Amino acid sequence: MEISLSKRLSKIAPSPTLALTAKVKALKAKGEDIVGFAAGEPDFDTPEPIKEACIQALREGFTKYTATGGIPELKEAVCNWIMEKRGLKYSPSQALVCCGAKHALYNLFQALLEEGDEVLIPAPYWVTYKDQVAIAGGVPVIVPTDIASGFVPDPEALKEACSPKTRAIVLNSPSNPSGVALSRRQLEAIAGVVVEKNLLVVSDEIYAEIVYDGFRQESIASLGLELYERTFVVDGVSKTFAMTGFRIGYIMGDPKVIKAMNMIQDQSTSNPTSIAQKAALKALTLKEDVVSPMVRKFHDRRDLMLAGMKRIEGVRCFKPAGAFYLFPDMRFLLGRKTPKGVSLETSAVLAEALLEEAKLAAVPGEAFGMPGFLRFSYATGEEEIQKGMDRLYEFCSSLRM
């Protein structure tokens, strides 16, 4: 008997970043000396007080179902955190705790989108936005940016991309994969389009605490009541506190939509893991600053990787103000051949050749809507970064026309 699959699956694809990360782990498990710049997670250990809170919850028997949308004290802590960090006032009825920020986005698109609704997604974009919009019945409308403008979305291009079916825009600042962090002036320009075209805003701020060089992170929701009412702020503890495996994210916004998302969560996952919620509560209420030391290390790693990129003649690389990625333009390498005779026709082929011939893992730009680019994560140690940059330099130097 042949079992047919749902047609909706034709709209999505496996996550290329997760697939590549899994491949790198498998190669390392076989003893391969791979330098991995593919993973989008901090390499730091979760701070001890957070781990202890999780263990304590386990010992105290906090292992049963909780309220679907999160325990009350965690929702209160989320509201206090967002108020302290971004000056946004929300009540617990405007907050939902989910199984990661990705889950929050999924619930939101399911709650908001009707069949055929369009969502603007500036490119480069995080790999999941497009597929989540599609599986909710929406239509992702990709709006290109370019490295010359620092990957900042052009308000006129956004306006031109709108149609009567456009429902929302996705903003990710700081961005995965580019590291661009939008200034208040840039947010204001985008906000003008949002109001004029009557759009909702999905503001993914998961990297908000990982910023450099004195950049001041602001949310588009802070630009006045009208923007506040249109915006859904998505965040979580994964990147900020090195808690990726705990799977705790949250979303803030209109209480009617939050209630609808809670209902969707009722019928899918139910509550996020009980002991992980206790760990997240500890993270958001810590008196000790455990974030700044990690950010300082990321800053130094960014500069080390940038220095390595500058050794390579022809590469163009934007200096990121946030997150932990470089997204260099590698189109100058396309058309060349590797020592093993592989013709580098696309950045996907380039990434594969890097892994096979240089034992270096980076994610091709096709995954982010920007062919010709590669994403390098510097969420790894300085020694690995230096080794990886040496391998990249040697690989690029070995190519021939």
C-alpha positions in Angstrom: 0.0 0.0 0.0 1.3 3.4 -0.9 0.5 6.1 1.5 0.1 9.6 0.1 1.3 12.7 1.9 -0.5 16.0 2.5 -0.1 18.4 -0.4 0.9 21.1 2.1 4.2 19.4 2.5 5.2 20.4 -1.0 5.3 24.0 0.3 8.1 23.4 2.7 11.6 21.8 2.9 13.9 20.5 5.6 15.8 23.1 7.4 19.2 23.4 5.6 21.0 24.8 8.7 19.8 21.9 10.9 20.6 19.4 8.1 24.2 20.7 7.7 24.7 20.8 11.5 23.6 17.2 11.8 26.0 16.2 8.9 28.9 18.0 10.6 28.2 16.2 13.9 28.0 12.9 12.1 31.4 13.5 10.4 33.0 14.5 13.7 31.6 11.4 15.3 33.4 9.4 12.6 36.7 11.1 13.6 36.7 13.7 10.8 38.5 17.0 11.7 35.7 19.4 10.7 35.7 23.1 11.6 32.0 23.8 12.0 30.8 27.3 11.3 27.2 26.1 10.6 25.5 25.9 13.9 23.4 28.8 15.1 23.8 28.3 18.8 26.2 29.6 21.4 29.0 27.2 22.3 29.0 28.4 25.9 27.6 26.2 28.7 24.3 27.3 30.3 25.1 29.4 33.4 25.2 27.3 36.6 22.4 29.1 38.5 20.0 28.3 35.5 21.0 24.7 35.4 20.6 24.4 39.2 17.1 25.9 39.0 16.2 23.2 36.5 17.6 20.5 38.7 15.9 21.9 41.8 12.5 21.9 39.9 13.1 18.2 39.1 14.0 17.4 42.7 10.9 19.2 43.9 8.6 17.2 41.6 7.7 20.0 39.3 7.2 17.5 36.5 3.5 17.8 35.8 1.4 19.7 33.2 1.4 23.5 33.6 -0.9 26.1 32.1 -0.6 25.8 28.3 0.8 29.3 27.9 3.3 29.1 30.7 3.4 29.3 34.5 2.2 32.7 35.8 5.5 33.7 37.4 7.4 33.1 34.1 4.9 35.2 32.1 5.3 37.9 34.7 9.1 37.6 34.4 8.9 37.8 30.6 6.9 41.1 30.9 9.3 42.5 33.4 12.3 41.6 31.2 10.8 43.2 28.0 10.0 46.3 30.0 13.5 46.5 31.4 15.4 45.8 28.2 13.2 47.4 25.6 10.8 49.7 27.5 7.7 47.9 26.3 4.9 47.4 28.8 2.9 44.2 28.5 0.6 42.4 30.8 0.6 38.6 31.3 -2.5 38.4 29.1 -0.4 39.7 26.2 2.3 37.0 26.7 2.6 33.4 25.6 5.4 31.1 26.5 6.1 28.5 23.8 8.5 25.6 23.0 11.1 28.0 21.6 10.8 31.2 19.6 10.3 29.1 16.4 7.2 27.6 17.9 5.9 31.1 18.8 6.3 32.2 15.2 4.6 29.0 14.0 1.6 29.6 16.3 1.4 33.3 15.2 1.3 32.6 11.5 -1.3 29.9 12.1 -3.4 32.3 14.1 -3.1 35.2 11.7 -3.0 34.0 8.1 -5.9 33.2 5.8 -5.3 31.3 2.5 -3.5 33.6 0.1 -2.5 36.3 2.7 0.9 37.7 1.8 3.8 38.3 4.2 6.8 40.5 3.3 10.1 38.9 4.2 13.3 40.9 3.5 16.2 38.8 2.2 18.5 37.6 3.5 16.1 35.9 5.9 16.1 33.2 8.5 15.4 29.9 6.7 12.2 29.1 8.6 10.1 32.2 8.0 9.2 31.4 4.4 8.2 27.8 5.1 6.1 28.7 8.2 4.2 31.3 6.2 3.6 28.8 3.4 2.4 26.0 5.7 -0.1 28.4 7.3 -1.6 29.0 3.8 0.2 32.3 3.3 2.3 33.6 0.5 5.9 34.7 1.4 6.9 37.7 -0.7 10.6 38.1 -0.7 12.0 41.6 -0.8 15.7 41.7 -1.6 18.3 43.8 0.1 22.0 44.1 -0.8 25.3 44.2 0.9 26.1 47.7 -0.4 23.2 49.1 1.8 24.2 46.9 4.8 21.2 44.6 4.1 18.8 47.2 5.4 15.3 46.9 3.9 14.5 49.7 1.5 11.1 51.3 2.5 10.3 52.0 -1.2 11.0 48.4 -2.1 8.8 47.3 0.7 6.0 49.6 -0.4 6.2 48.4 -4.0 6.1 44.7 -2.8 2.7 45.3 -1.1 -0.6 44.3 -2.6 -4.2 44.3 -1.4 -3.4 40.8 0.1 -0.4 41.9 2.1 -1.1 41.2 5.8 2.3 41.5 7.6 6.0 42.0 7.4 8.7 40.1 9.2 11.6 42.0 10.8 14.6 40.3 12.3 16.9 42.7 14.1 19.7 41.8 14.8 19.5 39.5 11.8 20.2 35.9 11.2 22.1 35.5 8.8 23.5 39.0 8.2 24.0 40.4 11.7 22.4 43.7 10.6 20.8 45.6 13.5 18.3 48.3 12.5 18.7 51.8 14.0 15.8 53.8 15.3 15.9 55.9 12.1 15.7 52.8 9.9 12.9 51.4 11.9 11.0 54.7 11.6 11.3 54.6 7.8 9.9 51.0 7.8 7.2 52.0 10.3 6.0 54.6 7.8 5.3 51.8 5.3 3.7 49.6 8.0 1.2 52.3 8.9 0.5 53.4 5.3 -0.1 49.9 4.1 -2.0 48.8 7.3 0.4 45.9 8.0 1.1 43.8 11.1 4.7 43.4 12.2 6.3 40.2 13.3 9.4 41.4 15.1 11.9 38.6 15.8 14.2 40.0 18.5 15.8 36.7 19.6 19.3 38.3 19.2 18.4 41.6 20.9 20.9 41.2 23.7 23.8 40.2 21.5 24.9 43.5 20.1 28.3 45.3 19.7 30.2 48.6 19.5 27.6 50.5 21.6 24.7 49.7 19.4 21.4 50.5 21.2 18.8 47.8 20.4 15.3 49.1 19.9 12.0 47.5 19.0 9.7 48.8 16.3 6.9 48.4 18.9 8.5 51.3 20.9 7.8 53.8 18.1 4.4 54.8 19.4 1.0 53.3 20.2 0.0 52.6 16.6 3.2 50.5 16.1 2.9 48.9 19.5 -0.7 47.7 18.7 0.4 46.3 15.3 3.6 44.5 16.5 4.2 41.0 17.8 7.5 40.8 19.6 9.2 37.3 19.5 12.1 36.5 21.8 13.4 33.7 24.0 16.2 32.5 26.2 18.0 30.3 23.7 20.6 32.7 22.4 20.8 35.2 25.2 21.5 32.6 28.0 22.9 29.7 25.9 19.8 27.6 26.5 19.0 26.4 23.0 18.0 22.9 24.1 15.6 24.1 26.8 13.2 25.2 24.1 11.7 28.2 25.8 10.5 31.2 23.7 7.8 33.7 24.1 5.7 36.2 22.2 4.1 39.5 23.2 1.3 41.3 21.5 -2.5 41.8 21.0 -4.3 39.8 23.7 -7.0 38.5 21.3 -4.3 37.0 19.1 -2.3 35.7 22.1 -5.5 33.9 23.3 -5.9 32.4 19.8 -2.3 31.2 19.8 -2.8 29.7 23.3 -5.7 27.7 21.8 -3.6 26.4 19.0 -0.9 25.4 21.5 -3.7 23.7 23.6 -4.3 21.4 20.6 -0.6 20.8 19.6 2.1 20.8 22.2 0.3 21.9 25.3 2.7 23.5 27.8 6.4 23.9 27.3 8.5 21.6 29.5 7.8 22.3 33.1 11.4 22.2 34.4 12.6 24.2 31.4 10.1 26.9 32.4 11.7 27.1 35.9 15.1 27.4 34.3 13.9 30.2 32.1 12.4 31.9 35.1 15.7 31.8 36.8 17.5 33.2 33.7 15.1 36.2 33.4 15.4 37.1 37.1 19.1 36.6 37.7 20.8 39.4 39.6 24.2 38.4 38.3 25.0 39.6 34.7 25.8 36.4 32.9 25.1 37.8 29.4 27.7 40.5 29.0 30.8 38.2 29.4 29.4 36.0 26.6 28.7 39.1 24.4 32.3 40.3 24.9 33.6 37.0 23.7 31.3 37.1 20.7 32.6 40.6 19.9 36.2 39.4 20.0 35.4 36.3 17.9 33.6 38.5 15.3 36.7 40.7 15.0 38.9 37.6 14.7 36.8 36.1 11.9 36.5 39.5 10.1 40.3 39.7 10.1 40.5 36.3 8.6 38.0 37.3 5.9 40.0 40.4 5.0 43.0 38.2 4.1 41.0 36.8 1.2 41.3 39.0 -1.9 37.9 39.7 -3.4 35.7 38.9 -0.5 33.1 41.5 0.6 31.9 41.2 4.2 29.5 43.4 6.1 30.6 44.1 9.7 27.6 42.9 11.9 26.3 44.9 14.8 24.6 42.0 16.4 24.0 38.2 16.5 27.0 35.9 15.8 27.2 35.4 12.1 29.2 36.8 9.1 27.5 36.7 5.7 30.2 37.4 3.1 29.6 37.8 -0.6 31.5 34.9 -2.2 30.3 35.4 -5.8 33.8 36.3 -6.9 34.7 32.6 -6.4 31.9 31.3 -8.6 33.0 29.9 -11.9 36.3 28.7 -10.5 37.4 25.1 -10.0 38.7 23.3 -6.9 41.9 21.2 -6.9 39.7 18.2 -7.3 38.1 19.6 -10.4 34.7 20.7 -8.9 33.3 23.7 -10.8 31.9 26.2 -8.3 28.7 27.1 -10.2 26.7 28.1 -7.1 27.3 28.9 -3.4 25.6 25.6 -2.6 28.3 23.8 -4.5 30.9 26.0 -2.9 29.7 25.1 0.6 29.7 21.4 -0.3 33.3 21.7 -1.8 34.4 23.5 1.4 33.1 20.7 3.5 34.6 17.9 1.3 37.9 19.5 0.4 38.7 21.9 3.2 36.8 20.2 6.1 35.1 23.5 6.8 31.3 23.8 7.3 29.4 27.0 6.3 25.8 27.4 5.2 25.1 28.4 1.5 23.3 31.7 0.9 20.5 29.9 -1.1 19.1 28.8 2.3 18.6 32.5 3.2 17.4 33.8 -0.2 20.8 35.2 -1.1 22.6 32.9 -3.6 26.3 33.6 -3.8 26.8 34.3 -0.1 27.8 32.0 2.8 26.9 32.2 6.4 29.7 31.6 8.9 28.8 31.3 12.6 31.4 32.6 15.1 29.6 30.9 18.0 32.7 28.7 18.5 36.2 29.1 20.1 39.0 31.4 19.0 41.2 28.5 18.1 38.6 26.9 15.9 37.9 30.3 14.2 41.6 30.8 13.4 41.9 27.3 12.1 38.8 27.7 10.0 39.9 31.0 8.5 43.3 29.5 7.6 41.5 26.7 5.8 39.2 29.1 4.0 42.2 31.2 2.9 44.1 28.1 1.6 41.0 26.8 -0.2 40.3 30.1 -1.9 44.0 30.4 -2.9 43.9 27.0 -4.4 41.1 27.7 -6.8 41.7 28.2 -10.5 39.8 29.6 -13.4 
